[in-house]
């Protein structure tokens, strides 16, 4: 039985809009990693001294930080589950092509991490995706229960350790700072050549992709993917009009609970406990809230039409994600324009929005001739053995 990827006419506009919005959110957060030595900064809030920088960084902490990688993880799980459902409907062997796709995604991610930027997430998605496809045969309710149980046990265990060790109420002012590591990164990226940046990237990568990162991803990112896969099996986005009450509940609970949790270290005490709740509880809750709000809004045809350029960006999200790294490393590293360490938060936001707007325009022009982004076409060719399609 022949199997082909989702075609243009079969695409769900809401999913593409969600991916497009996530691209902007991810870039806003990643900007700090492009122009600051993030692997060596334990507390970003203590890095800035200007009032405007502090306020803007806090706003990003509440509304953006730790919310868009969970959202993108959910969308990854949703998309993979849609492929599984379609394979079952057509009688195709899902397990013949899904592993190949994940292998190539892992290779792209590792190339991205080693050669371009240390902050890659694609390899982690591919790694967690292996476990997702092993569980994807399960019914939606079991996927959801496993996601909740794994995530709850992991964070429950960590928070228990925080309380037992007295860290929960301890101030984040006690974070130690590795001045030597910070200076090394500032030198390599800020005034060094390409080789200096490459060697520093390997050091940063050893922190970013340490053994514990791979293990913890199974308790954080994988549950978000399982949650997304459960939603896909229930077809909650495709049948949003019929499930409107569910989405309203998710919007209210996600936005309300998420914003409350994410405001704790800013409105309350800056403790390790509040920081943990902000990132690992509030972040995913707000991600669900964003997904629900956008899903509700896109039930209005005028919104879908208005956001169609962002949907096109979402259709080539993998290409644009990698493009963001290429553009930003050229902008910030010394072998490019040398802006590393010289950008404040406001300028970083302006640059992120500007890059995203250009990417939206690029996607608009690109899809006037092609049906898939270049990296998406590569994945398609490797997975299904079919070349990229031009518009007739």
FENDA-V208614 format. One record per backbone hydrogen bond with DSSP energy under -1.0 kcal/mol. CO is the residue of the C=O (numbers start at 0). NH is the residue of the N-H. E is the energy in kcal/mol with one decimal. If there is no record, write none. Layout:
BEGIN
CO|NH|E  CO|NH|E
END
This chain:
BEGIN
11|15|-1.6  12|16|-2.5  13|17|-2.5  14|18|-2.3  15|19|-2.4  16|20|-2.7  17|21|-2.2  18|22|-1.8  19|23|-1.2  20|24|-2.1  21|25|-3.1  22|26|-2.0  23|27|-2.5  24|28|-1.6  25|29|-3.1  26|30|-1.9  28|31|-1.2  29|33|-1.5  30|34|-1.9  31|35|-1.6  34|340|-1.5  35|37|-2.4  36|39|-1.9  37|40|-1.6  42|45|-1.2  43|46|-1.8  49|53|-2.4  50|54|-2.5  51|55|-2.5  52|56|-2.6  53|57|-2.1  54|58|-2.2  55|59|-2.3  56|60|-2.1  57|61|-2.0  58|62|-2.8  59|63|-2.1  59|64|-3.2  63|66|-2.0  66|70|-1.2  67|71|-2.4  68|72|-2.0  69|73|-2.5  70|74|-2.2  71|75|-2.1  72|76|-2.3  73|77|-2.4  74|78|-2.7  75|79|-2.3  76|80|-2.2  77|81|-2.1  78|82|-1.8  79|83|-1.9  80|84|-2.7  81|85|-2.4  82|86|-2.3  83|87|-2.1  84|88|-2.1  85|89|-2.0  86|90|-1.1  86|91|-1.8  91|93|-1.0  92|95|-1.8  93|97|-2.5  96|100|-1.8  97|101|-2.0  98|102|-2.4  99|103|-2.2  100|104|-2.2  101|105|-2.4  102|106|-2.2  103|107|-2.6  104|108|-2.5  105|109|-2.5  106|110|-2.3  107|111|-2.6  108|112|-2.4  109|113|-2.5  110|114|-2.7  111|115|-1.6  111|116|-2.9  120|124|-2.1  121|125|-2.5  122|126|-2.3  123|127|-2.7  124|128|-2.4  125|129|-1.2  127|131|-1.9  128|132|-2.6  129|133|-1.1  130|134|-1.0  131|135|-1.2  134|137|-2.0  138|142|-2.0  139|143|-2.4  140|144|-2.3  141|145|-2.6  142|146|-2.2  143|147|-2.5  144|148|-2.8  145|149|-2.9  146|150|-2.0  147|151|-2.8  148|152|-2.7  149|153|-2.1  150|154|-2.4  151|155|-2.7  152|156|-2.3  153|157|-2.2  154|158|-2.8  155|159|-1.9  156|160|-2.0  157|161|-2.2  158|162|-2.4  159|163|-2.8  160|164|-2.6  161|166|-2.2  161|167|-1.3  166|169|-1.2  167|272|-2.1  169|271|-2.2  170|173|-1.5  171|174|-1.8  176|178|-1.3  177|181|-2.1  178|182|-2.6  179|183|-2.1  180|184|-2.0  181|185|-2.4  182|186|-2.2  183|187|-2.5  184|188|-2.6  185|189|-1.4  186|190|-2.0  186|191|-1.0  188|333|-2.3  192|196|-2.3  193|197|-2.4  194|198|-2.4  195|199|-2.2  196|200|-2.4  197|201|-1.8  198|202|-1.5  199|203|-2.8  200|204|-2.7  201|205|-1.6  203|207|-2.7  204|208|-3.2  206|209|-1.0  209|213|-1.3  210|214|-1.9  211|215|-3.1  212|216|-1.9  214|217|-1.2  215|218|-1.3  216|221|-2.5  219|223|-1.2  220|224|-2.0  221|225|-2.6  222|226|-2.4  223|227|-2.3  224|228|-2.5  225|229|-2.3  226|230|-2.1  227|231|-2.0  228|232|-2.1  229|233|-1.6  230|235|-2.3  234|238|-2.3  236|239|-1.4  238|242|-1.5  242|246|-1.8  243|247|-2.1  244|248|-2.2  245|249|-2.4  246|250|-2.3  247|251|-2.6  248|252|-2.8  249|253|-2.5  250|254|-2.5  251|255|-2.2  252|256|-2.2  253|257|-1.9  254|258|-2.3  255|259|-1.8  256|260|-2.5  257|261|-2.6  262|265|-1.1  262|266|-3.7  263|267|-2.0  268|270|-1.7  269|171|-2.5  270|274|-2.3  271|275|-2.2  272|276|-2.5  273|277|-2.4  274|278|-2.2  275|279|-2.7  276|280|-1.2  276|281|-3.3  277|282|-1.0  280|284|-1.7  281|285|-2.6  282|286|-1.9  283|287|-2.1  284|288|-2.0  285|289|-2.9  286|290|-2.4  287|291|-2.5  288|292|-2.7  289|293|-2.5  290|294|-2.2  291|295|-2.4  292|296|-2.6  293|297|-2.2  295|298|-1.3  296|299|-1.8  299|302|-1.2  299|303|-1.7  300|304|-2.3  301|305|-2.3  302|306|-2.4  304|307|-1.1  306|310|-2.1  307|311|-2.0  308|312|-1.6  309|313|-2.1  310|314|-1.5  313|316|-1.3  315|319|-2.4  316|320|-2.4  317|321|-2.0  318|322|-2.2  319|323|-2.1  320|324|-1.2  321|325|-1.9  322|326|-2.8  323|327|-2.5  324|328|-2.3  325|329|-1.8  326|330|-2.1  327|331|-2.6  328|332|-2.2  329|336|-2.8  330|338|-1.4  331|339|-2.4  332|335|-2.0  332|337|-2.3  338|341|-2.2  343|347|-2.4  344|348|-2.2  345|349|-2.5  346|350|-2.7  347|351|-2.2  348|352|-2.7  349|353|-2.6  350|354|-2.7  351|355|-2.3  352|356|-2.5  353|357|-2.1  354|358|-2.2  355|359|-2.5  356|360|-2.2  357|361|-2.5  358|362|-2.7  359|363|-2.1  360|364|-2.2  361|365|-3.0  362|366|-2.5  364|367|-1.2  365|368|-1.7  365|369|-2.3  368|390|-3.4  372|376|-2.5  373|377|-1.7  374|378|-2.3  375|379|-2.2  376|380|-2.7  377|381|-2.4  378|382|-2.6  379|383|-3.1  380|384|-1.3  388|370|-2.1
END
